[in-house]
Amino acid sequence: MTVTLDPSTQITSFAELNLPEPLLRTLRKNGMTSPFPIQAATLPDALAGRDMLGRAQTGSGKTLAFGLALLARLDGGKAQPQRPRALVLVPTRELAMQVADALIPLAKALGLWCRTAVGGMSFLRQSEALNRGVDLLIATPGRLSDHVRQGTCSLAEVDFVALDEADQMADMGFLPQVREILDRTPSDGQRLLFSATLDGDVAKLVKAYLTDPVTHSVAPVTASITTMEHHQLQVSHQDKQAVITEIGARQGRTIMFVRTKHHVDRLTTKLRASGVAAAALHGGKTQGQRNRVLAAFKDGSTPVLVATDVAARGIHVDDVSLVLHVDPPADHKDYLHRAGRTARAGASGTVVTLVTHDQRRPMRRLIERAGVKPSYATVRPGDAELARITGARTPSGEPVVEQPQPQRHKPRPQGFGGRRGAQGGGGQGKGRPGFGPRRKPAQRGGRGPGRRHATSTEGS
């Protein structure tokens, strides 16, 4: 195994990587000409067909590191494959949607089909979409295992597999399903594994399924982002809610992390009652609710997102200027992944942890394991120091009223199993599906059977 701990690569442009011209053209159109360090380090080996391990901080550009390699290797393959030829496995729906948003426009440029198979969405529609053909499948282990067992997806022709956030899949107990999935793919296929850590169960997975992999690590496992400030603020139990509310009233996007779904809903209700436009995100929400919450957070209409650790990975929103640990994380890994929602890709950000007196010692040990050196302060509501660190302000006190959702029209009977047309805006797959009559693939948008484009199975 070759280990590159701090690669000093000469690659300064995507054009140097011999990528297909449509990919380069799409990258340039989106203002991307120079690869991030993890991309520059890993793409040459991945494009050469080697099995590979990538270790990098969250927000470092891993999606394009494996995505560009997979799409480039799929380019020029057979038209309209009935079985997936490449697979990206991710631990959560949110991360699957993020990967799809990044890769679908690139796949579309090459005329490749790109679909998703994740939980919380219609199994039937996913089955129908998979039956119509797919080049690159982005999936979560649980839902893909369901498709395999039901016979709606075969992995016999998957020659390229990327595992993203492998350590989180291990932490969530998905490794038995991951092994089941890998066992059904050709043993001589290429495997790319990306993870924040490469020890423990991840190391066992590597030993069992990767052949002579090259390892690239462009950042230490601990938090070393120089544009990220860390603060630990001690508060009393009676002052904590008021401090949280004042922080929520700040300007800019804020993510607040708590441990349980119940606490997410309760805190969101309290914030909104105090005049803070906050929304809740956790595993108990439907996918449609999650999509609406994230859309409002991204467009700034809801500047505060209150979430469980479901948002600690896989949520990429630009300009999140503050991450607030309302409840201390379970361990140092969770701390780092929560913190990674800010200061992404060179931007600056602040990470604040609220601790009560009884939480000081365990939190100090956790912070040390994370490799973080925070500043410490004791604060109360209205303190100048609280405002200096977080931008906290006095909330308006006017309750934020929930906006009614548009009335859903009843679908016509023949609409079940119908599909939406080609994705707009690069095929990001957001919005509700259409319920029109089903059409044969060759009739879609006037395309002939030889033309292909990328799509997501959201609403398919």
C-alpha positions in Angstrom: 0.0 0.0 0.0 1.4 3.4 -1.0 0.8 6.1 1.5 0.9 9.8 0.6 0.5 11.9 3.7 1.0 15.3 2.3 1.0 15.1 -1.5 2.9 17.8 -3.3 1.3 17.5 -6.7 2.1 19.6 -9.7 -1.5 19.4 -11.0 -2.9 22.9 -11.0 -5.7 22.5 -13.5 -8.4 20.0 -14.4 -7.2 20.3 -18.0 -4.0 18.4 -17.0 -5.9 15.3 -16.0 -7.0 14.2 -19.5 -10.7 14.3 -18.6 -13.3 14.1 -21.3 -13.9 17.5 -22.9 -17.6 17.7 -21.9 -16.6 17.3 -18.3 -14.0 20.1 -18.6 -16.5 22.3 -20.3 -19.1 21.8 -17.6 -16.5 22.4 -14.9 -15.4 25.7 -16.5 -19.0 26.7 -16.9 -19.4 26.4 -13.1 -16.2 28.3 -12.4 -14.1 25.3 -11.5 -10.7 25.1 -13.2 -8.3 24.2 -10.4 -8.7 21.0 -8.4 -8.8 21.0 -4.6 -5.8 19.1 -3.0 -7.8 15.9 -2.5 -8.9 15.9 -6.1 -5.4 16.7 -7.4 -3.9 13.9 -5.2 -6.4 11.2 -6.0 -7.7 11.7 -9.5 -4.5 10.5 -11.4 -4.6 7.1 -9.6 -8.4 6.8 -9.8 -8.4 7.6 -13.5 -5.6 5.0 -14.0 -8.0 2.3 -12.5 -6.3 1.8 -9.2 -8.1 0.9 -6.0 -7.7 3.8 -3.7 -8.3 5.2 -0.2 -8.9 8.9 0.3 -8.7 10.5 3.7 -9.7 14.2 4.0 -11.6 16.7 6.1 -15.3 17.2 5.4 -15.9 19.9 2.9 -12.6 19.2 1.1 -14.1 18.3 -2.3 -14.3 14.5 -2.0 -17.4 14.2 -4.2 -15.7 15.4 -7.3 -12.6 13.4 -6.4 -14.5 10.1 -6.9 -17.2 11.5 -9.1 -15.0 12.8 -11.9 -13.1 9.5 -11.9 -16.2 7.4 -12.2 -17.8 9.5 -14.9 -14.6 9.6 -17.0 -14.3 5.8 -16.8 -18.0 5.4 -17.8 -17.6 7.7 -20.8 -17.9 5.8 -24.1 -19.6 2.8 -22.7 -22.6 1.0 -24.0 -25.8 2.9 -24.7 -28.7 2.7 -22.3 -27.4 0.0 -20.0 -30.1 -2.0 -18.2 -27.9 -2.5 -15.1 -25.8 0.0 -13.3 -22.2 0.2 -14.3 -20.9 2.3 -11.4 -22.1 2.7 -7.9 -21.7 5.4 -5.2 -22.6 4.2 -1.7 -23.3 6.9 0.9 -24.7 6.6 4.5 -27.6 9.1 4.4 -30.3 10.5 2.1 -29.0 14.0 2.5 -25.5 13.0 1.4 -27.0 11.1 -1.6 -28.9 14.2 -2.7 -25.8 16.3 -2.3 -23.7 13.9 -4.4 -26.5 13.8 -7.0 -26.6 17.6 -7.2 -22.9 17.6 -7.9 -22.7 14.8 -10.4 -25.9 14.9 -12.4 -24.9 18.0 -14.5 -21.6 16.4 -15.2 -23.2 13.0 -16.1 -25.6 14.8 -18.4 -22.8 16.5 -20.2 -21.6 13.0 -21.2 -25.0 11.7 -22.0 -25.0 9.3 -19.1 -27.9 8.2 -16.9 -27.5 9.0 -13.2 -30.1 7.9 -10.7 -30.6 7.7 -6.9 -32.0 4.9 -4.7 -32.5 6.1 -1.2 -35.0 5.4 1.7 -38.0 7.7 2.3 -38.9 7.8 -1.3 -41.1 5.7 -3.6 -39.7 2.2 -4.0 -41.9 1.6 -7.0 -40.8 4.7 -8.9 -37.2 3.9 -8.2 -37.7 0.4 -9.5 -39.3 1.7 -12.7 -36.4 4.2 -13.1 -33.8 1.5 -12.6 -35.6 -0.7 -15.2 -35.3 2.1 -17.7 -31.5 2.0 -17.5 -28.7 3.6 -15.4 -25.0 4.2 -15.8 -24.2 5.6 -12.3 -26.3 4.7 -9.3 -26.1 6.8 -6.1 -27.6 4.8 -3.2 -27.8 4.3 0.5 -27.0 0.7 1.7 -30.4 0.0 3.2 -32.5 0.9 0.2 -30.1 -0.6 -2.3 -30.1 -3.9 -0.3 -33.9 -3.8 -0.6 -33.7 -3.4 -4.4 -31.2 -6.3 -4.6 -33.4 -8.6 -2.5 -36.5 -7.7 -4.5 -34.7 -8.3 -7.8 -35.3 -4.8 -9.0 -31.5 -4.0 -9.2 -28.7 -6.2 -10.3 -25.1 -5.3 -9.4 -23.5 -7.9 -11.6 -22.1 -5.3 -14.1 -20.9 -2.7 -11.5 -17.2 -2.4 -12.4 -16.7 0.9 -10.4 -17.7 1.4 -6.8 -17.1 4.5 -4.6 -17.8 4.3 -0.8 -18.2 7.8 0.6 -18.0 8.5 4.4 -17.2 4.8 5.1 -16.5 5.5 8.7 -20.0 6.9 9.2 -21.5 3.8 7.5 -19.5 1.7 10.0 -20.7 3.9 13.0 -24.3 3.5 11.8 -24.1 -0.3 11.6 -24.3 -0.5 7.8 -21.2 -2.6 7.1 -23.1 -5.9 6.9 -25.2 -4.4 4.1 -22.1 -2.8 2.5 -20.4 -6.2 2.4 -23.5 -7.8 1.0 -23.5 -5.2 -1.8 -19.8 -5.5 -2.5 -20.1 -9.3 -2.7 -22.5 -8.9 -5.6 -20.2 -6.7 -7.6 -17.4 -8.1 -9.8 -14.4 -8.9 -7.6 -12.0 -7.4 -10.1 -13.8 -4.1 -10.3 -12.3 -0.8 -9.1 -13.1 0.3 -5.6 -12.6 3.9 -4.3 -13.1 4.4 -0.5 -13.3 7.8 1.2 -13.4 8.2 4.9 -12.3 10.6 7.6 -10.6 7.7 9.4 -9.2 4.5 8.0 -8.9 2.3 11.1 -11.2 -0.2 12.9 -14.0 -1.6 10.9 -13.1 0.5 7.9 -9.6 -1.1 7.8 -11.3 -4.5 7.8 -13.4 -3.5 4.9 -10.4 -2.3 3.0 -8.5 -5.5 3.6 -11.4 -7.6 2.4 -12.4 -5.7 -0.7 -9.6 -3.5 -2.1 -6.6 -4.7 -4.0 -3.2 -3.1 -3.4 -4.9 0.3 -2.8 -3.0 3.5 -2.8 -3.8 5.9 0.1 -3.9 9.6 -0.1 -4.3 11.8 3.0 -4.3 15.5 2.5 -5.2 16.6 6.0 -4.8 15.2 9.5 -7.8 13.6 11.2 -8.1 16.3 13.8 -9.5 19.8 13.0 -6.8 22.0 11.6 -8.8 24.4 9.5 -7.2 27.8 10.1 -10.3 29.7 9.0 -12.5 28.1 11.8 -12.7 29.6 15.3 -13.7 27.4 18.2 -15.3 28.6 21.4 -16.5 26.9 24.5 -19.1 29.0 26.4 -20.2 28.1 29.9 -23.8 28.9 30.7 -26.1 28.1 33.7 -29.0 25.8 33.2 -31.5 28.7 33.7 -29.7 31.0 31.2 -29.1 28.4 28.5 -32.4 28.9 26.5 -32.1 32.7 26.5 -28.5 32.5 25.3 -29.6 30.1 22.5 -32.4 32.4 21.5 -30.1 35.4 21.3 -27.6 33.5 19.2 -30.5 32.4 16.9 -31.4 36.1 16.4 -28.0 36.8 14.9 -27.5 37.7 11.3 -26.3 35.0 9.0 -26.9 31.2 8.6 -26.7 29.2 11.8 -26.9 25.4 12.4 -27.8 24.3 15.9 -27.1 20.7 16.8 -29.0 18.8 19.4 -29.1 15.1 20.2 -32.7 14.0 19.9 -35.6 14.5 17.5 -37.9 15.6 20.3 -35.4 18.3 21.4 -35.1 19.5 17.8 -38.9 20.1 17.6 -39.1 21.6 21.1 -36.3 24.0 20.5 -37.5 25.0 17.1 -40.9 25.8 18.6 -39.4 28.0 21.3 -37.2 29.8 18.8 -40.1 30.6 16.5 -42.2 31.8 19.4 -39.4 34.3 20.3 -39.2 35.7 16.8 -36.4 33.5 15.4 -37.0 32.0 12.0 -35.9 28.5 12.6 -36.7 25.1 11.0 -36.3 21.6 12.2 -34.4 18.8 10.5 -34.2 15.2 11.7 -34.8 11.6 10.7 -38.5 11.7 11.6 -39.2 14.2 8.8 -40.5 13.0 5.4 -38.2 13.6 2.5 -40.5 16.3 1.2 -40.3 18.1 4.5 -36.5 17.8 4.6 -36.3 19.2 1.1 -38.5 22.2 1.9 -36.5 22.9 5.1 -33.2 22.7 3.3 -34.4 24.9 0.4 -35.6 27.6 2.9 -32.2 27.4 4.7 -30.3 27.7 1.5 -32.2 30.6 0.1 -32.0 32.4 3.5 -35.7 32.7 4.2 -35.1 30.4 7.3 -31.6 31.4 8.6 -31.5 29.0 11.5 -31.5 25.2 11.1 -32.0 23.1 14.2 -30.9 19.5 13.6 -29.8 16.2 14.9 -26.6 14.6 13.7 -28.5 13.7 10.5 -27.2 17.1 9.3 -23.6 16.6 10.6 -22.6 15.0 7.3 -24.0 15.4 3.8 -25.4 18.9 4.2 -23.5 21.4 2.2 -24.9 25.0 2.3 -22.7 27.9 1.4 -22.0 30.7 4.0 -23.0 28.8 7.2 -21.1 31.2 9.5 -21.9 29.6 12.8 -22.3 26.1 14.1 -23.7 25.9 17.6 -23.5 22.7 19.7 -26.6 23.1 21.9 -26.0 19.6 23.2 -22.4 18.4 23.3 -21.6 15.8 20.7 -21.3 12.1 21.6 -17.6 11.9 20.6 -14.8 13.9 19.0 -15.7 12.5 15.5 -19.2 14.0 15.8 -17.7 17.3 17.0 -15.6 17.5 13.9 -18.3 16.5 11.5 -20.8 19.0 13.0 -18.1 21.7 12.9 -17.4 20.9 9.3 -20.7 22.5 8.2 -18.9 25.8 8.5 -15.6 27.0 7.1 -16.0 24.9 4.0 -13.6 25.1 1.1 -11.6 27.9 2.5 -14.5 30.0 3.9 -14.3 31.2 7.5 -16.7 30.2 10.3 -17.2 29.9 14.0 -18.0 26.8 16.1 -19.5 27.4 19.6 -20.2 24.8 22.2 -22.5 25.6 25.1 -21.6 23.7 28.3 -23.1 23.7 31.7 -21.0 23.3 34.8 -21.4 19.6 35.0 -20.4 19.1 31.3 -17.0 20.9 31.5 -14.7 18.0 32.2 -16.1 15.5 29.7 -16.3 18.2 27.0 -12.7 19.3 27.6 -11.5 15.7 27.1 -13.6 15.4 23.9 -12.2 18.7 22.6 -8.6 17.5 23.2 -9.3 14.3 21.2 -10.6 16.4 18.4 -7.4 18.3 18.3 -9.1 21.6 18.9 -7.9 24.5 21.0 -11.0 26.7 21.8 -11.2 29.9 23.7 -13.2 29.7 26.9 -15.7 32.2 28.4 -18.6 32.3 30.8 -21.6 34.1 29.4 -25.1 35.3 30.3 -27.9 36.7 28.1 -27.1 40.2 26.9 -23.3 39.9 27.5 -21.1 41.9 25.2 -18.7 38.9 25.0 -21.6 36.6 23.8 -22.4 39.2 21.1 -18.7 39.5 20.1 -18.2 35.8 19.6 -21.5 34.8 18.1 -23.2 38.0 16.9 -26.0 37.4 19.4 -28.9 39.9 19.4 -32.1 40.5 21.2 -34.9 38.6 19.3 -37.9 40.5 18.1 -40.3 38.6 20.3 -42.9 38.4 17.5 -43.7 34.8 16.8 -42.8 33.4 13.4 -45.9 32.1 11.8 -45.7 28.8 9.8 -46.5 29.5 6.1 -49.2 27.1 4.7 -48.1 24.6 2.2 -49.6 24.8 -1.3 -52.7 22.5 -1.8 -51.7 19.3 -3.4 -53.8 18.2 -6.3 -55.1 14.7 -6.4 -53.3 12.6 -9.0 -55.2 11.1 -11.8 -55.5 7.3 -11.5 -53.2 6.7 -14.4 -50.6 9.0 -12.8 -49.3 6.5 -10.3 -46.0 5.3 -11.8 -45.9 8.3 -14.1 -42.6 10.1 -14.4 -41.3 13.6 -14.5 -39.6 15.0 -17.6 -36.0 15.8 -17.9 -34.6 17.6 -14.9 -34.2 21.4 -15.2 -31.4 23.3 -13.8 -28.8 20.6 -14.4 -31.1 17.8 -13.3 -30.8 18.4 -9.6 -34.1 16.5 -9.0 -35.8 19.0 -6.7 -39.5 19.6 -6.8 -42.5 17.3 -7.0 -43.0 14.7 -9.7 -45.5 15.0 -12.4 -48.5 12.7 -12.6 -49.1 12.6 -16.3 -49.5 9.5 -18.4 -46.6 7.2 -18.6 -44.5 7.3 -21.7 -42.0 4.9 -23.2 -38.3 6.0 -22.9 -38.0 6.7 -26.6 -40.8 9.2 -26.4 -39.2 11.3 -23.7 -38.9 15.0 -24.7 -38.7 13.9 -28.4 -35.4 12.0 -27.8 -34.7 9.0 -29.9 -33.5 5.7 -28.3 -29.9 6.5 -28.9 -29.9 9.7 -26.8 -29.3 9.6 -23.1 -29.3 12.2 -20.3 -28.8 12.3 -16.6 -31.7 12.2 -14.1 -32.4 11.6 -10.5 -35.0 9.2 -9.3 -36.5 11.8 -7.0 -40.0 11.7 -8.3 -39.2 9.2 -11.1 
